[in-house]
């Protein structure tokens, strides 16, 4: 990571001519450059807030060079989630503070970056950016040393930086939108939201406009979701609602209202923006390393509205999903042979549905139950959600026994969870495969929340590593233009060719994903599902 150039910049979002770019190369040369000069930079540029910079390249119709966002290195070093206060620690301006000789300079560049001040004259601007680029280099040097000592450097250089390039490119190129469907889908989602709005309002007697999961708890005492009231302050409250949809009319109605509101917001963001959308990607978007997409949040769009997304000319969409992804990883890591046999021979969620409900129809609910249980949700609470508000103790106890009986067949799952909790307790942190630590921010005995994420950090962190490995290999095999969207455990691609060629590419893509899985996890047979993106 020595042959890089550092870039300090302030973009020009309002096209006022105020954009400035200053670079510092490996020889110590400081240069005030134009965006055209950045376009032809022969070495990677280490900088910050890359999505904003890419928007500048798009606006000026220039091609971005290789860009490394220092923010992901900060996240890896920090090892804290947003709700642990991590956001402050990975803030670029806060992180740069120790590397400015005068804190006033840092405060000034931070205020300018957030458009809280009018830009100074050009000469003063260059002087300020010169100080910033020196601070950036010194922060980078410290980060590289820190990541190396934390055994995170290889993860950053071999996985995270290459993945950044895939999605900086995709933001720059954008994603094609089926404008012919825009009006139809907008009307459809508006109707869905309105219907759910009316149902929710009729149940609780007030307009649900503006209500969120954080404040819906006080309205559910007189509904058939009143059994959820005790969980209203839980971090898992949304998940409790999701599981309760099958037993509660109100839970189902409010869930639909919330989801339709999200879909409407996403479609509005897309609507009227021409035939392409340029989403913001966060390649290291969560503490487990999952890739997030925002502005618009295309990952959250329900399948019935995904037809708004289209392939480029002469290409077809290809949607590949790591089916039962986390159960497979959990089984392999825990070494529970009986569970691995179940995973390899059947559908875990279907088998759980049979065990609890006596049928295969509740697979979706059982997926939430399985993951919730494995990540710390109590059997008793799961039973209450399944039984519903009107259930008596015998019905709750029956569901609890059914859940317990299923998981008792796989004792190594619980043993593995307890092992990880002990590691977190003893070491103060827990890591997934190949780095990606999460650190405790408290002392003493583990909290219930920490017990939950001790296992989710390992399983979901490993899942994000495998998925990124797959993306890198797919990009090498089919070209970076083939990668459109990461969709949690799935990837949306676009490929071209004759029908025979497309079928061959589909088979090859599936094999690439299997091989990427096998590189990091052995003992289970990975499952890749080829399906329609919008069905």
C-alpha positions as CSV (number, residue, x, y, z in Angstrom):
1,X,0.0,0.0,0.0
2,X,3.0,2.3,-0.6
3,X,2.4,3.3,-4.2
4,X,-0.6,5.6,-3.6
5,X,-1.4,9.2,-3.9
6,X,-3.5,11.1,-1.4
7,X,-6.4,13.4,-2.4
8,X,-8.0,16.1,-0.3
9,X,-11.0,17.7,-2.0
10,X,-14.2,19.6,-1.7
11,X,-16.9,18.9,-4.3
12,X,-19.0,21.4,-6.1
13,X,-22.6,20.0,-5.8
14,X,-24.2,23.2,-6.9
15,X,-22.0,23.8,-9.9
16,X,-20.7,27.1,-8.6
17,X,-17.1,26.5,-9.7
18,X,-15.9,26.1,-6.1
19,X,-14.5,22.5,-6.4
20,X,-10.9,22.1,-5.4
21,X,-8.6,19.1,-5.5
22,X,-5.1,18.8,-4.0
23,X,-2.9,15.7,-4.2
24,X,0.1,14.5,-2.3
25,X,2.2,11.8,-4.1
26,X,4.6,9.2,-2.7
27,X,7.5,11.6,-3.3
28,X,5.9,14.3,-1.2
29,X,4.9,16.5,-4.1
30,X,1.8,18.7,-3.4
31,X,-0.2,19.6,-6.5
32,X,-3.5,21.5,-7.0
33,X,-5.1,19.5,-9.8
34,X,-8.2,19.5,-12.0
35,X,-10.7,16.7,-12.2
36,X,-9.3,16.0,-15.7
37,X,-5.9,15.3,-14.1
38,X,-7.5,13.1,-11.5
39,X,-9.2,11.1,-14.3
40,X,-5.7,10.1,-15.6
41,X,-4.1,9.4,-12.3
42,X,-1.9,6.3,-12.8
43,X,-2.0,5.1,-9.1
44,X,-4.8,4.6,-6.6
45,X,-6.0,7.7,-4.9
46,X,-6.6,7.5,-1.1
47,X,-9.3,9.9,-0.1
48,X,-12.6,10.2,1.8
49,X,-16.4,10.2,1.2
50,X,-15.9,8.7,-2.3
51,X,-19.6,8.5,-3.2
52,X,-19.7,12.3,-3.2
53,X,-16.6,12.5,-5.4
54,X,-18.1,10.0,-7.9
55,X,-21.2,12.2,-8.2
56,X,-18.8,14.9,-9.2
57,X,-17.3,12.7,-11.9
58,X,-20.8,11.8,-13.1
59,X,-21.8,15.4,-13.3
60,X,-18.8,16.5,-15.2
61,X,-18.8,13.4,-17.4
62,X,-15.4,12.3,-16.4
63,X,-14.2,8.8,-15.6
64,X,-13.0,8.2,-12.0
65,X,-9.6,6.5,-11.4
66,X,-9.0,3.9,-8.7
67,X,-10.3,5.4,-5.5
68,X,-9.7,4.0,-2.0
69,X,-12.1,5.3,0.7
70,X,-10.3,5.6,4.0
71,X,-13.6,5.3,5.8
72,X,-13.7,1.5,5.5
73,X,-10.3,1.3,7.1
74,X,-11.6,3.4,9.9
75,X,-14.6,1.0,10.4
76,X,-12.4,-2.1,10.4
77,X,-10.0,-0.5,13.0
78,X,-12.9,0.7,15.2
79,X,-14.8,-2.6,15.4
80,X,-17.9,-1.0,16.8
81,X,-21.5,-0.8,15.4
82,X,-23.4,2.4,15.0
83,X,-25.4,1.8,18.1
84,X,-22.2,1.3,20.1
85,X,-21.0,4.8,19.1
86,X,-19.0,3.6,16.2
87,X,-20.2,6.4,13.9
88,X,-18.3,9.0,15.8
89,X,-15.1,7.0,15.8
90,X,-15.1,6.3,12.1
91,X,-16.0,9.9,11.2
92,X,-13.3,11.1,8.9
93,X,-13.2,14.6,10.3
94,X,-13.0,13.5,13.9
95,X,-10.3,11.0,12.9
96,X,-8.2,13.6,11.1
97,X,-8.2,16.0,14.1
98,X,-4.9,14.7,15.7
99,X,-3.1,15.2,12.4
100,X,-3.8,18.9,12.0
101,X,-1.3,21.3,13.7
102,X,-4.1,23.7,14.3
103,X,-7.6,22.3,15.2
104,X,-9.2,25.4,13.7
105,X,-8.1,24.2,10.2
106,X,-9.8,20.9,10.8
107,X,-13.0,22.6,12.0
108,X,-12.9,24.9,8.9
109,X,-12.5,22.1,6.4
110,X,-15.2,20.0,8.1
111,X,-17.6,23.0,8.1
112,X,-16.9,23.6,4.4
113,X,-17.4,19.9,3.6
114,X,-20.8,20.0,5.2
115,X,-21.7,23.2,3.4
116,X,-22.0,25.2,6.6
117,X,-19.7,27.9,5.4
118,X,-19.1,29.8,2.1
119,X,-15.8,28.7,0.4
120,X,-12.8,31.1,0.9
121,X,-10.8,32.5,-2.0
122,X,-9.0,30.0,-4.2
123,X,-5.6,30.6,-2.7
124,X,-6.8,30.1,0.9
125,X,-8.7,27.1,-0.2
126,X,-5.6,25.4,-1.7
127,X,-3.6,26.1,1.5
128,X,-6.4,24.5,3.6
129,X,-6.6,21.5,1.4
130,X,-2.8,21.2,1.5
131,X,-3.0,20.9,5.3
132,X,-5.8,18.4,4.9
133,X,-4.0,16.1,2.5
134,X,-0.9,16.0,4.8
135,X,-3.3,15.0,7.7
136,X,-4.9,12.4,5.5
137,X,-1.5,10.8,4.7
138,X,-0.5,10.7,8.3
139,X,-3.9,9.2,9.3
140,X,-3.5,6.6,6.5
141,X,0.0,5.6,7.7
142,X,-1.3,5.1,11.3
143,X,-4.3,3.2,10.0
144,X,-2.1,0.8,8.0
145,X,0.0,0.1,11.1
146,X,-3.0,-0.4,13.3
147,X,-4.8,-2.7,10.8
148,X,-1.6,-4.7,10.5
149,X,-1.3,-5.1,14.3
150,X,-5.0,-6.0,14.5
151,X,-4.5,-8.6,11.7
152,X,-7.1,-6.7,9.6
153,X,-4.7,-5.4,6.9
154,X,-5.0,-8.4,4.6
155,X,-8.8,-8.3,4.8
156,X,-8.7,-4.6,3.9
157,X,-6.3,-4.8,1.0
158,X,-7.3,-8.1,-0.5
159,X,-11.1,-8.0,0.0
160,X,-12.4,-4.5,0.9
161,X,-10.5,-2.3,-1.5
162,X,-11.2,-4.5,-4.6
163,X,-14.9,-4.7,-3.6
164,X,-14.9,-0.9,-3.3
165,X,-13.8,-0.7,-7.0
166,X,-16.8,-2.9,-8.1
167,X,-19.3,-0.5,-6.5
168,X,-17.6,2.8,-7.3
169,X,-17.8,1.7,-10.9
170,X,-21.5,0.7,-10.5
171,X,-22.4,4.0,-8.9
172,X,-20.6,5.8,-11.8
173,X,-22.3,3.7,-14.5
174,X,-25.7,3.7,-12.8
175,X,-28.5,1.1,-13.1
176,X,-31.0,1.2,-15.9
177,X,-34.6,1.9,-14.9
178,X,-37.7,0.6,-16.8
179,X,-39.4,4.0,-17.1
180,X,-42.4,2.4,-18.9
181,X,-43.4,0.7,-15.6
182,X,-42.8,3.6,-13.3
183,X,-46.4,5.0,-13.4
184,X,-47.9,1.5,-13.0
185,X,-45.7,0.6,-10.0
186,X,-46.2,4.0,-8.3
187,X,-50.0,3.6,-8.5
188,X,-49.7,0.0,-7.2
189,X,-47.6,0.9,-4.2
190,X,-49.8,3.9,-3.3
191,X,-52.9,1.7,-3.3
192,X,-51.1,-0.9,-1.1
193,X,-50.1,1.8,1.4
194,X,-53.5,3.4,1.4
195,X,-55.3,0.1,2.0
196,X,-52.9,-0.8,4.8
197,X,-53.3,2.7,6.2
198,X,-57.0,2.4,6.4
199,X,-56.8,-1.0,8.1
200,X,-54.3,0.1,10.7
201,X,-56.3,3.3,11.4
202,X,-59.5,1.4,11.8
203,X,-57.9,-0.9,14.4
204,X,-56.1,1.7,16.5
205,X,-58.5,4.6,16.0
206,X,-55.9,7.1,14.9
207,X,-54.0,8.0,11.8
208,X,-50.8,6.0,11.5
209,X,-49.1,8.7,9.5
210,X,-45.7,9.3,10.9
211,X,-45.8,6.3,13.2
212,X,-42.7,4.1,13.4
213,X,-41.8,0.9,15.1
214,X,-40.2,2.9,17.9
215,X,-43.6,4.4,18.9
216,X,-46.2,2.0,17.7
217,X,-46.0,0.1,21.0
218,X,-48.3,2.4,22.9
219,X,-51.1,1.8,20.4
220,X,-51.3,-2.0,20.4
221,X,-52.7,-2.7,23.9
222,X,-56.3,-3.0,22.4
223,X,-55.3,-4.9,19.3
224,X,-54.7,-8.6,18.6
225,X,-51.0,-7.7,18.8
226,X,-51.1,-6.7,22.4
227,X,-48.8,-9.6,23.3
228,X,-46.0,-7.6,21.5
229,X,-46.3,-4.7,24.0
230,X,-43.7,-6.2,26.3
231,X,-41.2,-6.2,23.5
232,X,-41.8,-2.7,22.4
233,X,-38.4,-1.4,23.8
234,X,-36.4,-4.4,22.5
235,X,-33.9,-4.0,19.7
236,X,-35.6,-7.0,18.1
237,X,-39.1,-5.4,18.1
238,X,-39.3,-5.1,14.4
239,X,-38.4,-8.8,14.1
240,X,-41.0,-9.7,16.7
241,X,-43.6,-7.9,14.6
242,X,-42.4,-9.8,11.5
243,X,-42.8,-13.2,13.2
244,X,-46.2,-12.3,14.6
245,X,-47.8,-11.5,11.2
246,X,-49.3,-15.0,10.9
247,X,-51.1,-14.8,14.3
248,X,-52.1,-11.1,14.3
249,X,-54.2,-9.1,11.9
250,X,-52.8,-5.8,13.3
251,X,-49.2,-7.0,13.1
252,X,-49.7,-8.0,9.4
253,X,-51.5,-4.7,8.6
254,X,-48.9,-2.5,10.2
255,X,-46.1,-4.5,8.7
256,X,-47.6,-4.0,5.2
257,X,-48.1,-0.3,5.9
258,X,-44.5,0.1,6.9
259,X,-43.2,-1.9,3.9
260,X,-45.4,-0.1,1.4
261,X,-44.2,3.2,2.8
262,X,-40.6,2.2,2.3
263,X,-41.3,1.0,-1.3
264,X,-43.1,4.2,-2.0
265,X,-40.1,6.3,-0.8
266,X,-37.7,4.2,-2.9
267,X,-39.9,4.5,-6.1
268,X,-40.3,8.2,-5.6
269,X,-36.5,8.6,-5.4
270,X,-36.3,6.7,-8.7
271,X,-39.3,8.2,-10.4
272,X,-38.7,11.1,-12.8
273,X,-34.9,10.7,-12.6
274,X,-34.5,9.6,-16.2
275,X,-33.7,6.1,-17.4
276,X,-30.9,5.5,-14.9
277,X,-30.4,5.7,-11.2
278,X,-27.0,6.2,-9.4
279,X,-27.3,4.6,-6.0
280,X,-24.8,5.2,-3.1
281,X,-23.0,2.0,-2.1
282,X,-21.4,1.4,1.3
283,X,-19.1,-1.5,0.7
284,X,-18.5,-1.9,4.5
285,X,-21.9,-0.8,5.5
286,X,-22.4,-2.7,8.8
287,X,-20.1,-3.9,11.6
288,X,-20.4,-7.4,10.0
289,X,-19.1,-6.0,6.7
290,X,-22.4,-6.3,4.8
291,X,-22.8,-4.1,1.7
292,X,-25.5,-1.5,1.9
293,X,-27.2,0.5,-0.9
294,X,-28.8,3.8,-0.2
295,X,-30.3,6.8,-2.0
296,X,-32.3,4.9,-3.1
297,X,-32.3,1.9,-0.8
298,X,-32.8,-0.6,-3.6
299,X,-32.0,-3.6,-1.4
300,X,-35.2,-2.9,0.6
301,X,-37.5,-2.9,-2.4
302,X,-40.1,-5.7,-2.3
303,X,-39.9,-8.2,-5.1
304,X,-43.2,-7.1,-6.6
305,X,-41.7,-3.7,-7.3
306,X,-38.3,-4.8,-8.5
307,X,-39.4,-4.9,-12.2
308,X,-38.5,-1.2,-12.1
309,X,-34.8,-2.3,-12.4
310,X,-33.7,-3.3,-15.9
311,X,-30.6,-4.7,-17.7
312,X,-28.7,-2.6,-20.2
313,X,-29.3,-3.1,-23.9
314,X,-28.7,-6.7,-25.2
315,X,-28.2,-8.0,-21.7
316,X,-30.4,-10.2,-19.4
317,X,-30.7,-10.1,-15.7
318,X,-29.3,-13.0,-13.7
319,X,-30.2,-13.3,-10.0
320,X,-28.2,-15.7,-7.9
321,X,-28.9,-16.3,-4.2
322,X,-27.0,-18.1,-1.5
323,X,-30.0,-20.2,-0.2
324,X,-30.1,-20.9,3.5
325,X,-26.8,-19.1,3.7
326,X,-26.4,-18.4,7.4
327,X,-27.7,-21.9,8.6
328,X,-25.1,-23.5,6.3
329,X,-22.3,-21.4,7.7
330,X,-23.5,-21.9,11.3
331,X,-23.6,-25.7,10.8
332,X,-20.1,-25.8,9.4
333,X,-18.6,-23.5,12.1
334,X,-20.3,-25.4,14.9
335,X,-19.5,-28.8,13.6
336,X,-22.9,-30.2,14.4
337,X,-22.9,-33.3,12.1
338,X,-26.6,-34.0,12.5
339,X,-27.5,-30.4,11.5
340,X,-25.1,-30.6,8.6
341,X,-26.9,-33.7,7.4
342,X,-30.2,-31.9,7.6
343,X,-28.8,-28.9,5.8
344,X,-27.3,-31.0,3.0
345,X,-30.4,-33.2,2.5
346,X,-33.3,-30.9,3.1
347,X,-34.6,-27.3,3.6
348,X,-33.9,-26.3,7.2
349,X,-36.8,-23.8,7.3
350,X,-39.2,-26.3,5.8
351,X,-38.2,-28.9,8.4
352,X,-38.7,-26.4,11.2
353,X,-42.2,-25.6,9.7
354,X,-43.1,-29.2,9.8
355,X,-41.9,-29.6,13.4
356,X,-43.8,-26.6,14.7
357,X,-46.9,-26.3,12.4
358,X,-47.1,-29.8,10.9
359,X,-46.9,-28.4,7.3
360,X,-44.5,-26.8,4.9
361,X,-46.5,-23.6,4.4
362,X,-44.8,-21.5,7.2
363,X,-41.3,-21.5,5.8
364,X,-41.0,-17.7,5.7
365,X,-42.0,-17.4,9.4
366,X,-39.7,-20.3,10.3
367,X,-36.8,-18.7,8.6
368,X,-37.2,-15.8,11.1
369,X,-37.7,-18.1,14.0
370,X,-34.5,-20.1,13.1
371,X,-32.3,-17.0,12.8
372,X,-33.9,-15.4,15.8
373,X,-33.3,-18.4,18.0
374,X,-29.7,-18.9,16.8
375,X,-29.0,-15.2,17.5
376,X,-30.4,-15.2,21.0
377,X,-34.2,-14.9,20.9
378,X,-35.7,-16.8,23.8
379,X,-37.9,-19.9,23.2
380,X,-40.5,-18.5,25.4
381,X,-40.7,-15.2,23.4
382,X,-40.9,-17.1,20.1
383,X,-43.8,-19.2,21.6
384,X,-45.7,-16.1,22.6
385,X,-45.3,-14.6,19.1
386,X,-46.6,-17.8,17.5
387,X,-49.5,-18.3,19.9
388,X,-50.9,-14.9,19.5
389,X,-52.6,-12.5,22.0
390,X,-55.6,-14.7,22.8
391,X,-53.6,-17.8,23.5
392,X,-53.7,-19.5,26.9
393,X,-50.6,-20.8,28.8
394,X,-51.1,-24.3,27.4
395,X,-50.8,-23.1,23.8
396,X,-47.8,-21.0,24.6
397,X,-46.1,-24.0,26.4
398,X,-46.9,-26.3,23.5
399,X,-45.2,-24.0,21.0
400,X,-42.2,-23.6,23.3
401,X,-41.8,-27.3,23.6
402,X,-42.0,-27.8,19.8
403,X,-39.3,-25.2,19.3
404,X,-37.1,-26.7,22.1
405,X,-37.5,-30.2,20.7
406,X,-36.4,-29.1,17.2
407,X,-33.2,-27.4,18.4
408,X,-32.4,-30.1,21.0
409,X,-31.6,-32.3,18.1
410,X,-28.6,-30.1,17.3
411,X,-26.8,-29.5,20.6
412,X,-23.6,-28.3,19.0
413,X,-25.4,-25.1,17.8
414,X,-26.0,-24.0,21.4
415,X,-22.5,-25.2,22.5
416,X,-21.0,-23.1,19.7
417,X,-22.9,-20.1,20.7
418,X,-21.8,-20.4,24.3
419,X,-18.2,-20.9,23.2
420,X,-18.3,-17.6,21.3
421,X,-19.9,-15.8,24.3
422,X,-17.0,-17.0,26.4
423,X,-14.5,-15.7,23.9
424,X,-16.2,-12.4,23.8
425,X,-16.2,-12.3,27.6
426,X,-12.5,-13.3,27.9
427,X,-11.1,-11.3,25.1
428,X,-13.3,-8.3,24.9
429,X,-13.9,-8.8,21.1
430,X,-15.0,-11.5,18.7
431,X,-13.9,-12.0,15.1
432,X,-15.3,-13.6,12.0
433,X,-13.1,-15.5,9.6
434,X,-10.2,-13.4,8.2
435,X,-10.5,-10.5,10.6
436,X,-13.5,-8.2,11.0
437,X,-13.6,-7.8,14.8
438,X,-16.4,-6.4,16.9
439,X,-15.3,-5.0,20.2
440,X,-17.2,-4.8,23.5
441,X,-17.9,-1.2,24.6
442,X,-18.8,-2.3,28.2
443,X,-17.3,-4.1,31.1
444,X,-18.4,-6.9,33.4
445,X,-20.8,-9.7,32.5
446,X,-22.1,-9.8,28.9
447,X,-25.4,-8.1,28.3
448,X,-28.1,-10.0,26.5
449,X,-27.5,-7.8,23.4
450,X,-23.8,-8.8,23.5
451,X,-24.6,-12.4,23.8
452,X,-26.8,-12.1,20.7
453,X,-24.1,-10.4,18.6
454,X,-21.3,-12.6,19.7
455,X,-22.6,-15.3,17.3
456,X,-24.1,-13.0,14.7
457,X,-20.8,-11.2,14.2
458,X,-19.0,-14.5,13.4
459,X,-21.7,-16.0,11.2
460,X,-22.8,-12.8,9.4
461,X,-19.3,-11.5,9.2
462,X,-18.2,-14.8,7.6
463,X,-21.2,-14.6,5.3
464,X,-20.1,-11.1,4.1
465,X,-16.6,-12.3,3.5
466,X,-17.8,-15.2,1.3
467,X,-20.2,-13.0,-0.5
468,X,-17.5,-10.4,-1.3
469,X,-15.2,-13.2,-2.4
470,X,-17.9,-14.3,-4.8
471,X,-18.4,-10.8,-6.1
472,X,-14.7,-10.4,-6.8
473,X,-14.6,-13.7,-8.6
474,X,-17.8,-13.0,-10.6
475,X,-16.4,-9.7,-11.6
476,X,-13.1,-11.3,-12.8
477,X,-15.0,-14.0,-14.7
478,X,-17.7,-11.8,-16.4
479,X,-16.3,-8.3,-16.1
480,X,-17.1,-5.6,-13.6
481,X,-20.0,-4.4,-15.7
482,X,-21.8,-7.6,-14.9
483,X,-22.4,-6.7,-11.2
484,X,-25.5,-4.6,-10.7
485,X,-26.7,-5.0,-7.1
486,X,-25.9,-6.9,-3.9
487,X,-29.2,-8.0,-2.4
488,X,-28.3,-9.2,1.1
489,X,-27.2,-12.8,0.3
490,X,-27.9,-12.6,-3.4
491,X,-26.4,-10.7,-6.4
492,X,-28.2,-9.2,-9.4
493,X,-26.1,-9.5,-12.5
494,X,-26.5,-8.7,-16.2
495,X,-25.0,-11.0,-18.9
496,X,-25.3,-11.2,-22.7
497,X,-25.0,-13.7,-25.4
498,X,-27.1,-16.3,-27.2
499,X,-29.5,-18.5,-25.2
500,X,-26.9,-21.3,-25.2
501,X,-24.2,-18.8,-24.1
502,X,-26.4,-17.4,-21.3
503,X,-27.2,-20.9,-20.0
504,X,-23.4,-21.7,-19.9
505,X,-22.7,-18.4,-18.1
506,X,-25.5,-19.1,-15.6
507,X,-23.9,-22.5,-14.8
508,X,-20.5,-21.0,-14.6
509,X,-21.7,-18.2,-12.3
510,X,-23.2,-20.8,-9.9
511,X,-20.0,-22.7,-9.8
512,X,-18.0,-19.5,-9.1
513,X,-20.3,-18.8,-6.1
514,X,-19.9,-22.4,-4.9
515,X,-16.1,-22.2,-5.2
516,X,-16.0,-18.9,-3.3
517,X,-18.0,-20.4,-0.5
518,X,-15.7,-23.5,-0.4
519,X,-12.6,-21.4,-0.1
520,X,-13.6,-20.2,3.3
521,X,-16.1,-22.9,4.6
522,X,-15.8,-26.6,4.3
523,X,-18.0,-29.5,5.5
524,X,-21.3,-28.3,3.9
525,X,-22.6,-28.2,0.4
526,X,-23.4,-24.6,-0.6
527,X,-26.7,-24.0,-2.3
528,X,-27.1,-21.4,-5.0
529,X,-30.6,-20.6,-6.3
530,X,-31.2,-19.2,-9.7
531,X,-34.5,-17.3,-9.8
532,X,-36.3,-14.3,-11.2
533,X,-35.3,-11.0,-9.6
534,X,-38.9,-9.7,-9.3
535,X,-40.8,-12.9,-8.4
